[in-house]
């Protein structure tokens, strides 16, 4: 038995019914270590979550199968490993996750985790693995995106992914907006956007989605999977209906998170033409997270992206007046959306790499993750 086999356990994570249950200890420890890993990566606590917040997002769903493991080294939880298998018809993709405390980098844990992810993906008939990694800026060698937009440092995460057969496909910009000093600019852009979109009205709702907007919201959510820039990534076209919208909304409600959807509705037809999402935990003094924003292809050219973003930010002042900032991610080549963000006052904070690996049919043929070399 080699040293790593004796010291490492990749233990399936049990998803408890409740956080107060007798079987919730592993889940709570996973969340604690997750928060520490994100603090090491970002230097802050904007991504910190409580176990009761994350639990609804881990419960079984007909939309995907989620595999989760604890990385246990010498009896202590030092990270988490995950694999999400979408259930879209004809999907060949899976999404992997390896997050480890910095103190255990280089021990081979990441490589063992990568091998487990690939083995599980193959058993589920998937041949395209994709993952996202945040790359805080640091001096030294850079790696450019094949899109021609942006670069990232060739840091520990990048070297690990390259060594294990992944290719960098796209760079996402992580941006932050200071809510304490942006009100006047937001108000000005909202006034301009409103004037330019005279054929549209702004509507807002908090989850759950009102019945009159379910069909339009579902359609727009499905377009997020096809209309957002994806570079060389394999992105499944998602099917959304009323039931999927209800499941989506319930996760936020059960987590005691507030989700505000701001949409532009075409006055003549009643069609939802654009939307923006803002989310915050029950601690409304923390960071706000901007999720999806989309303008439907047939309604572009009316400043609807600016309209829904600014209208949402104005409404947010009543919902979370103590939130100091908004954090969001956009593809670096998505210049129309970045133009809007920059005009409002978002500034770049760091960059996220979108990575892809194509698996061969033969198990182990390209499984560099089984080598036991230094891990992420």
C-alpha positions in Angstrom: 0.0 0.0 0.0 1.5 3.3 -1.0 1.6 6.3 1.2 -1.2 8.3 -0.5 -3.5 5.3 -0.4 -3.0 4.9 3.3 -3.5 8.6 4.1 -6.2 9.7 1.6 -9.9 8.8 1.6 -12.3 10.2 -1.1 -15.5 9.6 0.9 -18.9 10.0 -0.7 -20.7 13.0 0.9 -24.0 12.1 2.5 -26.7 14.7 1.9 -28.7 15.0 5.1 -32.4 15.7 5.3 -31.8 18.6 7.7 -28.7 20.4 9.0 -29.8 19.5 12.5 -29.9 15.8 11.8 -27.5 13.3 13.2 -26.1 12.6 9.8 -25.3 16.2 8.9 -21.7 16.4 10.4 -19.9 15.6 7.1 -22.0 18.1 5.2 -21.4 20.9 7.7 -17.7 20.2 7.7 -17.7 20.2 3.9 -19.2 23.7 3.9 -16.7 24.9 6.5 -13.7 23.8 4.4 -15.4 25.1 1.2 -15.5 28.6 2.8 -11.9 28.4 3.9 -10.8 27.4 0.3 -12.7 30.3 -1.2 -11.2 32.7 1.4 -7.7 31.5 0.4 -8.5 32.0 -3.3 -10.2 35.4 -3.1 -8.9 36.9 0.1 -12.4 37.7 1.2 -15.7 36.2 2.4 -18.1 37.2 -0.5 -18.5 33.5 -1.3 -19.1 32.3 2.2 -22.2 30.3 2.8 -23.9 28.5 5.7 -24.7 24.8 5.6 -28.5 25.5 5.7 -28.1 27.8 2.6 -26.2 25.2 0.6 -28.3 22.1 1.5 -31.3 22.9 -0.8 -28.8 23.2 -3.7 -27.5 19.7 -3.0 -30.8 17.8 -2.8 -31.6 15.4 -5.6 -33.0 16.9 -8.8 -34.5 15.5 -12.0 -32.4 18.1 -13.9 -29.0 16.6 -13.0 -27.2 14.0 -10.9 -24.7 15.4 -8.5 -21.8 13.3 -7.1 -20.0 14.7 -4.1 -17.0 13.5 -2.1 -15.0 14.7 0.9 -11.2 14.7 0.5 -10.1 13.3 3.8 -6.3 13.4 4.5 -5.0 11.7 7.7 -8.5 11.6 9.0 -9.2 15.4 8.4 -11.4 16.9 5.8 -9.2 19.1 3.5 -11.4 19.7 0.5 -14.3 18.6 -1.6 -14.7 16.9 -5.0 -17.7 17.0 -7.2 -19.2 16.0 -10.5 -22.5 17.2 -12.0 -24.1 15.2 -14.8 -26.8 17.2 -16.7 -29.9 15.3 -17.8 -30.5 17.2 -21.0 -31.3 14.9 -23.9 -28.2 13.8 -25.8 -25.8 15.4 -23.3 -22.2 14.2 -23.4 -20.9 16.7 -20.8 -20.2 16.6 -17.1 -18.9 19.3 -14.8 -16.1 18.6 -12.4 -14.9 20.3 -9.2 -11.8 19.9 -7.1 -11.2 22.3 -4.2 -8.4 21.7 -1.7 -6.9 23.7 1.1 -3.6 25.2 0.1 -1.7 23.3 2.8 -2.3 20.0 1.0 -1.4 21.1 -2.5 1.3 19.0 -4.0 0.5 15.8 -2.1 -1.2 14.0 -5.0 -4.8 14.5 -3.7 -5.9 16.5 -6.7 -4.6 13.8 -9.1 -6.5 11.1 -7.3 -9.6 13.2 -7.3 -9.2 13.9 -11.0 -9.0 10.2 -11.7 -12.2 9.6 -9.7 -14.0 12.3 -11.6 -13.0 10.8 -14.9 -13.9 7.3 -13.9 -17.4 8.4 -12.7 -18.0 10.5 -15.9 -17.1 7.5 -18.1 -19.4 5.2 -16.1 -22.2 7.7 -16.9 -21.3 7.7 -20.6 -19.9 11.2 -20.6 -16.8 12.1 -22.7 -16.5 15.9 -22.2 -15.4 17.2 -18.8 -15.6 20.9 -18.0 -14.6 22.9 -15.0 -14.2 26.5 -13.8 -11.3 27.8 -11.8 -10.7 31.3 -10.4 -7.2 32.6 -11.2 -6.4 35.7 -9.0 -3.8 37.9 -10.7 -0.1 37.2 -10.0 3.1 38.1 -11.7 4.8 35.7 -14.1 3.9 33.6 -17.2 0.5 34.1 -18.7 -1.9 31.9 -20.6 -4.1 33.5 -23.3 -7.6 32.4 -24.1 -8.1 30.9 -27.6 -11.0 33.4 -28.1 -8.4 36.2 -28.2 -10.0 37.9 -25.2 -8.0 37.9 -22.0 -5.3 35.9 -20.2 -4.7 34.4 -16.8 -1.6 33.7 -14.8 -0.1 30.2 -15.3 -0.7 29.6 -11.6 -1.1 26.4 -9.5 -4.6 25.7 -10.8 -3.7 26.3 -14.4 -0.6 24.1 -14.2 -2.6 21.3 -12.6 -5.4 21.4 -15.3 -2.9 21.6 -18.1 -1.0 18.7 -16.7 -4.2 16.6 -16.5 -5.1 17.2 -20.1 -7.5 20.2 -19.9 -7.4 23.1 -22.4 -8.3 26.6 -21.5 -11.4 27.6 -23.6 -12.7 30.9 -22.3 -12.0 33.5 -19.6 -14.7 35.0 -17.5 -14.2 38.4 -15.8 -15.2 38.6 -12.2 -16.4 42.2 -11.6 -17.6 44.1 -8.5 -19.8 47.1 -8.2 -19.6 49.4 -5.1 -23.2 49.9 -4.2 -22.4 52.7 -1.7 -21.2 55.1 -4.4 -22.9 54.1 -7.6 -26.5 55.3 -7.1 -26.3 58.5 -9.2 -24.7 56.7 -12.1 -27.3 53.9 -12.0 -30.2 56.4 -11.8 -28.8 58.3 -14.9 -28.5 55.1 -16.9 -31.9 53.9 -15.9 -33.4 57.1 -17.1 -31.7 56.8 -20.5 -32.6 53.1 -20.8 -36.2 53.8 -20.0 -36.3 56.5 -22.7 -34.7 54.2 -25.2 -37.1 51.3 -24.4 -40.4 53.1 -24.8 -42.1 49.9 -26.1 -41.2 48.0 -22.9 -42.2 48.0 -19.3 -40.1 46.9 -16.3 -41.5 44.1 -14.1 -40.0 42.7 -10.9 -40.7 39.6 -8.8 -39.1 37.7 -6.0 -39.1 33.9 -6.1 -41.5 32.2 -6.5 -42.2 33.3 -10.0 -45.8 34.6 -10.4 -47.9 32.4 -12.7 -48.2 35.1 -15.4 -44.4 35.2 -15.9 -43.5 31.5 -15.6 -43.7 30.7 -19.3 -41.7 33.7 -20.4 -39.1 33.3 -17.6 -38.7 29.6 -18.5 -38.1 30.5 -22.2 -35.5 33.1 -21.3 -33.7 30.7 -18.9 -33.5 28.2 -21.7 -32.0 30.8 -24.0 -29.2 31.4 -21.4 -27.8 28.0 -22.4 -27.6 28.8 -26.1 -27.3 32.6 -26.5 -24.5 33.4 -24.0 -20.9 33.3 -25.4 -19.5 29.8 -24.9 -16.3 29.8 -26.9 -15.1 26.2 -27.4 -17.1 24.8 -24.5 -19.8 22.1 -25.0 -23.0 23.6 -23.7 -26.3 21.6 -23.7 -29.5 23.4 -24.7 -31.5 23.3 -21.6 -35.3 22.6 -21.5 -37.2 24.7 -19.0 -40.8 24.5 -18.2 -43.1 25.5 -15.3 -41.9 22.5 -13.2 -38.3 23.4 -13.6 -38.9 27.0 -12.8 -40.6 25.9 -9.6 -37.7 23.7 -8.6 -35.3 26.5 -9.4 -37.2 29.0 -7.2 -37.7 26.5 -4.4 -34.0 26.0 -3.9 -33.6 29.8 -3.1 -36.7 29.9 -1.0 -35.6 26.8 1.0 -32.1 28.3 1.5 -33.6 31.6 2.8 -32.0 33.4 0.0 -33.6 36.4 -1.8 -33.8 36.2 -5.6 -35.0 39.3 -7.4 -35.8 38.9 -11.1 -36.1 42.1 -13.1 -37.6 41.7 -16.6 -38.4 43.9 -19.6 -41.9 43.1 -21.0 -42.8 44.1 -24.5 -46.0 46.2 -24.0 -47.7 45.2 -27.2 -47.3 41.4 -27.0 -46.7 40.9 -23.3 -43.6 38.9 -24.1 -40.7 38.9 -21.7 -37.7 40.2 -23.7 -34.9 40.5 -21.1 -34.1 39.7 -17.5 -31.6 40.1 -14.8 -31.2 38.2 -11.5 -29.9 39.5 -8.1 -29.4 37.2 -5.1 -28.4 37.6 -1.5 -28.4 35.4 1.6 -30.5 36.0 4.7 -27.6 38.1 5.9 -28.4 41.2 3.8 -25.3 43.0 5.0 -23.2 40.7 2.8 -22.3 40.8 -0.9 -25.0 40.6 -3.6 -24.5 38.2 -6.4 -25.7 39.0 -9.9 -26.6 35.8 -11.7 -28.1 35.6 -15.2 -28.7 38.5 -17.5 -30.0 38.0 -21.0 -31.6 40.1 -23.8 -33.5 37.9 -26.2 -32.1 38.0 -29.7 -35.3 39.5 -31.3 -35.4 42.4 -28.8 -31.8 43.6 -28.9 -30.9 47.2 -29.8 -33.2 48.9 -27.3 -30.8 49.2 -24.3 -32.8 46.4 -22.5 -29.6 45.0 -20.9 -28.9 48.4 -19.3 -32.6 48.8 -18.4 -33.0 45.6 -16.5 -29.7 45.8 -14.7 -30.2 49.4 -13.5 -33.9 48.8 -12.7 -32.9 45.8 -10.6 -30.2 47.7 -8.8 -32.7 50.5 -7.9 -35.2 48.0 -6.6 -32.4 46.3 -4.6 -32.0 49.4 -2.5 -35.2 48.6 -0.7 -34.5 44.9 -0.5 -30.8 44.9 0.8 -29.9 48.5 1.6 -26.9 47.3 3.7 -25.3 45.2 1.0 -22.0 46.9 0.1 -21.3 45.4 -3.4 -22.5 43.3 -6.3 -20.3 40.5 -7.7 -20.9 39.1 -11.2 -19.2 37.1 -13.9 -19.1 37.6 -17.7 -17.3 36.1 -20.6 -14.4 38.3 -21.5 -15.5 38.4 -25.2 -19.0 39.4 -24.2 -18.3 43.0 -24.9 -21.9 44.3 -25.1 -22.5 43.1 -21.5 -19.1 44.3 -20.2 -19.8 47.7 -21.8 -23.0 47.9 -19.7 -21.2 46.8 -16.5 -18.3 49.2 -17.0 -20.7 52.1 -17.7 -22.5 51.4 -14.5 -19.3 51.2 -12.5 -18.3 47.6 -12.2 -14.5 47.1 -12.1 -12.5 43.9 -12.7 -11.6 41.9 -9.6 -10.2 38.7 -10.9 -10.5 36.2 -13.8 -12.0 32.7 -14.1 -10.8 30.1 -16.5 -13.3 27.8 -18.3 -11.5 24.5 -18.9 -12.4 21.4 -21.0 -11.1 17.9 -21.4 -12.3 15.3 -24.0 -12.1 11.8 -22.6 -11.3 8.8 -24.8 -13.6 5.7 -24.8 -10.9 3.6 -23.2 -10.7 4.1 -19.5 -7.2 5.3 -18.5 -6.1 6.0 -22.1 -5.9 9.7 -21.4 -6.4 9.6 -17.6 -3.4 11.7 -16.5 -5.2 12.2 -13.2 -4.3 8.6 -12.1 -0.6 9.3 -11.9 -0.6 10.5 -8.3 1.5 13.6 -9.0 1.0 16.9 -7.3 -2.6 18.0 -7.1 -4.7 21.1 -7.1 
